């Protein structure tokens, strides 16, 4: 009973760069390595079904989190819509897998957004509650789960991002930012931190005050995405030389 109670009411807050943070990262790495290593030894049907289940699990954690928030009377439409990129991509994963059949263009978009966003979130998590609070479980399920999902695609199915994919991902971000900006105007909200930076430490602290951090984020977005294309570019060049 105490464990079930702590899912709703954590006694301790999550401390960035603390022991729990480190343990969470190590645990996520172990889960990813074990899953991918095990799946590599299985038949293709198992590998595909595993990817499907992973997409459902990641997406469902966002939905269940929303149900918990509504049930506890905490859900606020100007704060809790799943518009943060990782949450939004998490909700889209089943569509990507089941409806769009892992379309190459969509793979590129989710690759750059997941790797670019989820890694930064894991390094500086905007997380208040510690384990086993449902907020903690949702945060790590989504961010670590997304990284495992995309690495699974790359390792098991040999999917590769493209250079053109950088620009498709950039355009997707622009469309999502524009939608969020209009919604912020309508709801007087701060989705994607377009009105003010987050209170916890983050990469945005290095980019100045409003609106300069927004402008700088847009300027550096393509070079930032290119960093995650670089390993594949170098590997292909080496392969061509051989």
C-alpha positions as CSV (number, residue, x, y, z in Angstrom):
1,X,0.0,0.0,0.0
2,X,2.8,2.4,0.8
3,X,4.4,1.7,-2.6
4,X,1.1,2.4,-4.4
5,X,0.7,5.6,-2.3
6,X,4.1,6.8,-3.3
7,X,3.2,6.5,-7.0
8,X,0.9,9.5,-6.4
9,X,2.8,11.2,-3.6
10,X,6.6,11.0,-3.7
11,X,8.3,11.9,-0.4
12,X,11.5,13.2,-2.0
13,X,12.1,15.4,-4.9
14,X,14.4,14.5,-7.8
15,X,17.8,16.0,-7.6
16,X,19.6,16.8,-10.9
17,X,23.1,15.2,-11.1
18,X,22.4,13.3,-7.8
19,X,22.6,9.6,-7.2
20,X,19.1,8.9,-8.4
21,X,19.9,10.8,-11.7
22,X,23.0,8.7,-12.3
23,X,21.3,5.4,-11.4
24,X,18.4,6.3,-13.7
25,X,20.7,6.9,-16.7
26,X,22.7,3.7,-16.0
27,X,19.5,1.6,-15.7
28,X,18.2,3.1,-19.0
29,X,21.4,2.2,-20.7
30,X,21.3,-1.4,-19.4
31,X,17.7,-1.8,-20.5
32,X,18.5,-0.5,-24.0
33,X,21.6,-2.7,-24.3
34,X,19.8,-5.9,-23.1
35,X,16.8,-5.3,-25.3
36,X,18.8,-4.6,-28.5
37,X,21.3,-7.4,-27.8
38,X,18.4,-9.9,-27.2
39,X,16.5,-8.7,-30.3
40,X,19.5,-9.1,-32.6
41,X,19.4,-12.9,-32.0
42,X,15.6,-13.2,-32.8
43,X,13.7,-13.6,-36.0
44,X,12.5,-10.6,-38.0
45,X,8.9,-11.0,-36.9
46,X,9.9,-10.8,-33.3
47,X,12.0,-7.8,-34.0
48,X,9.2,-6.0,-35.6
49,X,6.7,-6.9,-32.9
50,X,9.1,-5.7,-30.3
51,X,9.4,-2.3,-32.0
52,X,5.6,-2.1,-32.1
53,X,5.3,-2.9,-28.4
54,X,7.9,-0.3,-27.6
55,X,6.1,2.4,-29.5
56,X,2.8,1.5,-27.7
57,X,4.5,1.5,-24.3
58,X,6.2,4.9,-24.8
59,X,3.0,6.5,-26.2
60,X,0.8,5.0,-23.4
61,X,3.0,6.4,-20.6
62,X,2.1,9.9,-21.9
63,X,-1.6,9.1,-22.0
64,X,-1.6,7.4,-18.6
65,X,0.2,10.4,-17.1
66,X,-2.5,12.6,-18.5
67,X,-5.2,10.4,-17.0
68,X,-3.5,10.6,-13.6
69,X,-3.2,14.4,-13.8
70,X,-6.9,14.7,-14.7
71,X,-7.9,12.2,-12.0
72,X,-6.0,14.2,-9.4
73,X,-7.5,17.5,-10.6
74,X,-4.0,18.7,-11.6
75,X,-4.4,18.9,-15.4
76,X,-4.2,22.4,-16.7
77,X,-4.8,23.0,-20.4
78,X,-2.3,25.9,-20.5
79,X,0.5,23.8,-19.0
80,X,-0.1,20.1,-19.5
81,X,-0.9,19.5,-23.2
82,X,1.7,17.0,-24.6
83,X,3.3,19.6,-26.9
84,X,6.9,19.4,-25.7
85,X,8.7,17.7,-28.6
86,X,9.5,14.4,-26.8
87,X,6.0,14.0,-25.5
88,X,4.5,14.9,-28.9
89,X,6.8,12.5,-30.8
90,X,6.0,9.8,-28.2
91,X,2.3,10.1,-29.0
92,X,3.0,9.9,-32.7
93,X,5.2,6.7,-32.5
94,X,2.3,4.2,-33.0
95,X,1.2,6.2,-36.0
96,X,4.7,6.1,-37.4
97,X,4.9,2.3,-36.8
98,X,1.4,1.1,-37.6
99,X,-0.1,3.7,-40.1
100,X,2.9,5.2,-41.9
101,X,4.9,1.9,-41.9
102,X,8.1,3.5,-40.6
103,X,8.2,5.9,-43.5
104,X,11.8,7.1,-44.4
105,X,10.9,10.8,-44.2
106,X,9.3,10.4,-40.8
107,X,12.2,8.3,-39.6
108,X,14.5,11.2,-40.4
109,X,12.3,13.7,-38.6
110,X,12.0,11.6,-35.4
111,X,15.6,10.6,-35.4
112,X,16.9,14.2,-35.3
113,X,14.3,15.4,-32.9
114,X,14.6,12.4,-30.5
115,X,18.4,12.4,-30.4
116,X,18.6,16.2,-30.2
117,X,15.9,16.6,-27.6
118,X,15.8,13.5,-25.5
119,X,19.5,13.5,-24.8
120,X,19.4,17.1,-23.6
121,X,16.4,16.3,-21.4
122,X,18.2,13.4,-19.8
123,X,21.3,15.5,-19.1
124,X,19.2,18.3,-17.5
125,X,15.9,16.7,-16.6
126,X,13.1,19.1,-15.7
127,X,11.8,16.6,-13.2
128,X,10.4,17.3,-9.8
129,X,9.4,13.9,-8.4
130,X,11.6,10.9,-7.5
131,X,10.9,7.2,-8.0
132,X,8.3,5.7,-8.0
133,X,6.1,8.7,-8.6
134,X,4.2,8.5,-11.9
135,X,5.8,11.7,-13.2
136,X,9.3,10.1,-12.7
137,X,8.2,6.9,-14.5
138,X,6.6,8.9,-17.4
139,X,9.7,11.1,-17.8
140,X,12.2,8.2,-18.0
141,X,9.9,6.0,-20.0
142,X,9.5,8.7,-22.6
143,X,13.0,10.1,-22.9
144,X,15.0,7.0,-22.4
145,X,12.4,5.0,-24.3
146,X,12.6,7.3,-27.3
147,X,16.4,7.0,-27.5
148,X,16.2,3.2,-27.2
149,X,13.5,3.2,-29.9
150,X,15.6,5.1,-32.4
151,X,18.8,3.1,-31.6
152,X,16.8,-0.1,-32.0
153,X,15.8,1.1,-35.5
154,X,19.4,1.9,-36.3
155,X,20.9,-1.3,-34.9
156,X,18.3,-3.9,-35.7
157,X,16.9,-2.6,-38.9
158,X,20.0,-0.7,-40.2
159,X,18.0,2.5,-40.6
160,X,20.2,5.6,-41.4
161,X,19.4,9.3,-41.2
162,X,20.1,11.3,-44.4
163,X,21.5,14.8,-45.0
164,X,18.2,15.9,-46.4
165,X,16.5,14.7,-43.3
166,X,18.2,17.5,-41.3
167,X,16.1,20.1,-43.3
168,X,12.9,18.1,-43.0
169,X,13.3,17.9,-39.3
170,X,14.1,21.6,-39.2
171,X,10.8,22.4,-41.1
172,X,8.8,20.1,-38.8
173,X,10.2,22.0,-35.8
174,X,9.2,25.3,-37.4
175,X,5.7,24.1,-38.0
176,X,5.3,22.8,-34.5
177,X,6.8,26.0,-33.0
178,X,4.4,28.1,-35.0
179,X,1.4,26.0,-33.9
180,X,2.6,26.2,-30.3
181,X,3.1,30.0,-30.6
182,X,-0.5,30.5,-31.8
183,X,-1.8,28.2,-29.0
184,X,0.2,30.2,-26.4
185,X,-1.5,33.4,-27.7
186,X,-4.9,31.7,-27.4
187,X,-4.3,30.1,-24.0
188,X,-1.9,32.6,-22.5
189,X,0.5,29.6,-22.0
190,X,4.2,29.0,-22.3
191,X,4.5,25.9,-24.4
192,X,8.0,25.2,-25.7
193,X,9.2,28.0,-23.5
194,X,8.4,30.5,-26.2
195,X,7.5,33.2,-23.7
196,X,10.1,32.6,-21.0
197,X,12.8,30.1,-20.2
198,X,12.3,27.1,-17.8
199,X,13.1,27.7,-14.2
200,X,15.5,24.7,-14.0
201,X,19.0,24.9,-15.5
202,X,19.0,24.1,-19.2
203,X,20.9,24.7,-22.4
204,X,18.8,27.8,-23.0
205,X,20.6,29.6,-20.1
206,X,23.6,29.9,-22.5
207,X,21.6,31.7,-25.2
208,X,20.6,35.0,-23.4
209,X,17.2,36.4,-22.5
210,X,13.9,36.5,-24.4
211,X,13.6,36.6,-27.4
212,X,17.3,36.0,-28.1
213,X,17.3,32.4,-26.9
214,X,14.5,31.6,-29.4
215,X,16.4,33.3,-32.3
216,X,19.6,31.5,-31.3
217,X,17.9,28.2,-31.0
218,X,16.6,28.5,-34.6
219,X,20.0,29.6,-35.9
220,X,21.9,26.7,-34.3
221,X,19.2,24.1,-35.0
222,X,20.5,22.9,-38.4
223,X,24.2,22.8,-37.2
224,X,23.0,21.0,-34.1
225,X,21.1,18.4,-36.1
226,X,24.2,18.0,-38.4
227,X,26.2,16.9,-35.4
228,X,24.0,13.8,-35.2
229,X,24.3,13.2,-38.9
230,X,28.1,13.4,-38.8
231,X,28.9,9.9,-37.5
232,X,26.9,8.3,-40.4
233,X,28.6,10.7,-42.9
234,X,32.1,9.7,-41.7
235,X,31.2,6.0,-41.6
236,X,30.0,6.2,-45.2
237,X,33.1,8.0,-46.4
238,X,35.3,5.4,-44.8
239,X,33.3,2.7,-46.3
240,X,33.6,4.3,-49.8
241,X,37.4,4.6,-49.4
242,X,37.6,0.9,-48.7
